[in-house]
Amino acid sequence: WYANIPEETICYLARWVGSWKADSMINLFRHFVVPFIVLMFRGVKRSPKALMILAIYFLVMHWVDHYWMAFPTLNADGAHFSWIEIAAVVGIGGIFVWAFWSKLIKNPIIPLADPRLDDSLNFKNM
């Protein structure tokens, strides 16, 4: 029902000029098609290294998506990256990692008093 309400759809007009148009077109592939195809393979889902790479990909694509949502109103002619965007991500990410790590090292990750801990650690899914 957004189709005929100009005040609701004006934000999409800014994303259809300059280099934002190409970004808008490939956004679907970056967020859906690529992860969908990659996660169809069982080997990828069972490999911790592959899942880590995919998680980093998801975080980067999420940042690109938020950049796409916010910056077309500031940079109307196209995407322009500067050091401040990278510094903001590194700064906020650093604060998050520090807070997460400080909480993580205070408590054990696995339940040490669990009587079936050995069984669960040695379990292999066929």
N, C-alpha and C positions, 0 to 999 in steps of 0.2 A: 504494500500500500504506500510505499515511499515514492512510487513512480511519478506521481503528479504533484508532489509537494516540493517546490523549489528550495524552500528554506531547510529541508531535511537532506537534500541531495547535493547541496553546493560543495560540501567537503570532498565529494568524489570527483568533481570537476577539476580541482587543483591537482589531483593525482593522475590526470589524463593529459598532461602537457610535459614537454621536455623529456628528460630521462626517467621521470616518474611513470610514464606510460609503459615502458618496457618492464620496469619493476612491478607494476600492477599486473601485467600479463603473466609474468613468471612466478608470481607469488603463490599461485595455486600449486605449481609443480614443486616449489621449494618446501611447502608446508604439508602437502598431502601425497602427491604422486611419488616423490623420491623416498620418503620414509615408509610408505605403504609397500613399495616394491622391495626395499631393502629388508623390511621386517617379515616378508613372506618366507624367507629362507630360515630353516631351523638352525643351521650352523651359526648364523648371525646372532640369534636369540640365546644361544648357549655359550657364546664366547664373551667373556668379560671385557676383553680388549675392544672387540667390535661394538659392544654396548656402550663402552666409555666414549668411543669415537662418535657414535650416534647421539649420545647425550650432549656432547660438546656441540655437535651439529645443530641439535634442537635449541640449545641455548643461544647460539649465534643467530639462527634463523628467527628466534623469538625477539632478539634485539633488533634485527633488521626489520621485522614486522612493526615493532613499536616505533622505529625510526620512520618507517613508511607512513605510519598513522599521524605522527606529529610534525614532521619537517616539511611537507609540501606547502604548508602555509608560510613558513619562514624562507624557504628557498624555492621560489616558484618556477625557476627555469630548470631545475634538476637537482640531483643529489650532490652535495659537496661535503666531504668529510674533512674535519679539522682535528687537531690534537685534543681539543676540549671534549669531544664526544668519547674518544678513546680513554682520556684521563677520567672522565666521569664513570665509565664502565669499570675501569680498573680500580678506582677508588671505592665505589660502592661494593664491587665484588670482593675487594680486599677486606673491607669491614665485615661483610657477610662471612667470608672464609675464616677470619679471625674469631668472630663470635661463635660460629659453628664448631671450629676446632677446639676452642676453650671449653665448650660444653661437652664435646666428644671425649676428651682425654680424662675427664673427671669420673666417668662411669664406664663399666665394661660394656662392650657391644653385645656379647652373648650372655644369656642367663646362666651364671655359674652354678647355681644351686638346683638346676633342673636335673632330675634323675635320669631322663632320657636324652641328655645332651650328646653323649657319644653316638647314639643311634642317629640322631638328626644330623650331626656333622659328617657321618660316614654314609649317608643316604645318597644313592645315585639314581636318578630318574632315567628309565630306559626309554 
